[in-house]
Amino acid sequence: MSTTINTAQVPAGVQVYDTDPAVQGSGGQTDLGQEDFLRLMTAQLQNQDPLEPMDNSQFLGQMAQFSTVAGIEQMNATLNAAIGEMGQFRVATASTFLGQQVLVPGTTARPDDAGTIQGVVDLPNAVDSLTVTYTNAETGAVLAVQDYGTQPAGLVGFNWDEMPQDLVDQNTQVRISIEAETATGPATLTPSVFAEVMSVEMSPDNSDITLQIEDYGAMNSMEVTVLR
């Protein structure tokens, strides 16, 4: 529905916009900008009743409202720019994961380019002995056993770099089991091992990075702790 405005009633210098979309067309202006607001304020001051002028608090209130709206718009623009920059940063970060190895909780691993299997185990308490056993995940054959002896509480790294070359060439999956002798008796611990990132996926808004990790499937990038 078109609104008819008597332009004789409109103060000089104030632009009038028809609110009918059919009249405005695709290029019609519907929002008041800073320049339009100042024109309205000027016209309001020029045409106010001299006997009942605008109260200072009313004038300051209108200015404060406009300043608040303008501030929110500027803040939104700043936030949108920051979000865009973060998205670009995440894309760049995602590209660094591809083809690398990350540390993930798990008991299976494959040799890296140097033919080495590496990982860590987190000991909640000191142990009297720590034993790491490597077995062929397909056949169950024991490949190697390492004795790390007495260890304090905390992270303990382990690695096996004597894997037979034929198993390295076949990228054989190796199962890792860790046994510890504690003050309360024997305990089985779950390590974290290095596994290769096969592919990287970004969410539509670039807010999340999903890694497809060999033997472990999809994992959020926040679930991995070390990249190498």
N, C-alpha and C positions, 0 to 999 in steps of 0.2 A: 504494500500500500504506500503510495507516494505521499509525502508530507509537504504541504504548501506553506511557505514562509513568506511573510510580508517583509520584504527587504527594507521598507521604510522604517521598520521598528529596530533594525539592526544597527548598532553603532558603526560609525565610519571606521574603516580599517580592518573590520572583522570579516573573514571569509566565511561564506555559507556553503555547506555541502549537503546535497540532496541525499537522504538516507535510503532512497529506493535503489536497490542493486541494479535494476534495469536501466536507471538513469545514469548511475555511476559508470557502468561498464567495467571492463577488466582493469582499467587504470585509475578508477575512482579512489579518492583518499578517504579513509575512515578513521584514522588515528590522529590525535592531536600531538604535534611535536612541541619542542621547547619554544620555537618561534611563535606557534599558534597560541600557546599558553600565555606568553608574554603579551601578545596582542590583546587577548581577552582580558587580562588583568589591567592593561592600560585603558582599554575601552570602559571597563567597569569603574575605574577610578575617575575617568573623564565624565561619565554619565551618572555618577551617584548623586543622590539628593543632598544638596549642600546643607540642608537643615538636619539631615540624619546621615552623616557620612559613615562609611564603613568603619566598624570597630577595629582597632589595631590587632586584637586577638584573632579576629576573623581573617584579616589579611595575612597575618603570620601563619595561621592555620592552613590556609590555601597554599602558601609558599612551602610550608613543611610537607604537605601532602605531595606536591609536585616533586620536591626534592627527594622524598622517599621513593616515589615511583621511578624517578630517574636513577637513583642509586641502585634500586633493585635491578633495573635493566642493565646497568653497567656491571653489576655483580654477576648476573646471568651470562653476559657476554664473556666476562673473564673466566667464569667456570666452564663455559662451553669450549673456550680456547684451551684451557688447561686439560679438559677431558680429551680433546683432539690430540694434544701433545702426548698425553699418557697413552692413548691408543697407538700412536706411531712408535712410542718407546716400547710398548708391549710387542708390537710386530717385530721390531728389531731384536728384542730379547728372544722371541720365539725362534728366530732364525739361528741363534747361537746354540740352541739345543739340538738341532738336527744333526744326526750322525755322531753325537757325543755320547758319553756314558754318564749316567747319573746314579747316585746312591739311593737305593730303595730297600725297604724292609723285605726280606725274602731269603729262601734257602736254596735257590738255584741260580747258577751263573754260567756264563760262557767266557772263553778266553778273549782277551782284547787283542789288538793288532800285534802286541809283543808276545802273545801266548801266555799271558799272566791272568790269574784270577785273584781279585782283591776284594776286601770287605772289612767291616768293623763289627765288633760286638760290644754292647754296653753292659758293663758289669755293675749291678746295683750295690754289691759288696765285694770286698776282697775275696779271692779264691785261693785255695791251696794248690790247685792244678787246673790247667785249661787245655783241652784237647780238641783240635779241629780235624775232621775227617772228610775227605773228598771221595765221592763215589760217582760212577757213571750213572746218570739219571735214567738211562734206557735199560741197561743190563744189570745194574745194582752192584757191579764189581767195584771193590775198593781200589782207588787209584793212589791215594797218599794219606798219611796220618802225620799230623804235626803236634808236638807237645810244647806248649808255651810256658809250662811251669807255673810258679806262683805269680799272681797278678793282683795289683791294687784295684780298688773300685774305680770305675770310669770307662772311657772308650779304649779298647784294645784293637789295634789293626792286625790283620793277617793277610798273607798273600802266598800264592803258590805259582812259581815260575818254572817248574820242572815238568810241565805237562807234556806227554809224548807228542811229537810233531804230527803224527797221523790224526790224533784227536784234535789238535789245534786246527789242522787243515779242514777237518770235518765240522768245525765249529760245535764240538760236542757239548751238550748240556751236562753240567756237573752239579750234583747235589751236595750241599754243605751241611754238616751236622756238628754242633758244638756242645761238648760236655764239660762240666766244671765240677770240681769237688769243693763244696762250701762247708761252712761251719755246721750246717744242719744236714749235710749229706749231699749226694750227687744231684745235679740239676742239669736240665737241657735248656739251652739258651737259643734264641732266634737272632741271627745276625742281620746286618744290612749289607747288600752286595752291589757292585757296579753292574749296570745293565745298559744296553745301547738304546738310544732313542731312534725309532724307525721312521716316525713321522710326527708332524706337529699340526694341531688344529686350533684355529682361533674362533671364539664365539662371535656371533654377528656384530656385537657392539665392541669387540676387541677387549672385553673386560676380563676374559679368562683364557688361559692357555692349557689345552689338553695334549698330553704327550702319549703317543703310542709306543710303549716300551716292550722290547723283545722279552717274551715269556711272561710278561706281567700285564699286558693289555693297556687300556686307557687309564691314565692317572693325571690328576690335576698337577700343574707345575709346582703348586704350593706344597705338595706331598713329598717332593724330592728335596734333598738337603745339600748335595754336593754335585757340581758339574766338572767333568774333566775331559 
